[in-house]
């Protein structure tokens, strides 16, 4: 499994929103500037995050994006699944009974353990955890690169 730039930049963006949670709605151009990302690409990232209910948006001069929930309630897994889809290492884990070989597949044991390990990691790290980690190692906000 490889996380695309969409997933990596999306997680960076969500950490940015978590850091600025108390500031209300943040204009996309401000996030793009802080994270050194293209505003156009960031728009493509925000659409699935908005659809998945992780962020909320307001249009207009005072508009922008904000986390829909406190950073303690949003996990890395939620963000990555919204942007990447399934985090399964192989399709047959998600499709289950659709695989004609699942009954006799000895390697499915490996793929299930790998998926469980991935899920365990990403579902137990929140945006708040990442913000705390950044503070502990004294990173400036503009240094949050993933």
Secondary structure, DSSP 4 states (H G I P E B T S, - for coil): ----HHHHHHHHHHHHHHHTGGG-SB-HHHHHHHHT--HHHHHHHHHHHHHTTSEEEE-STT-EEEESS-GGG-BHHHHHHHHH----SSHHHHHGGG-TTGGG-STHHHHHHHHHHHHHHHTT-BHHHHHHHHHHTT--GGG---
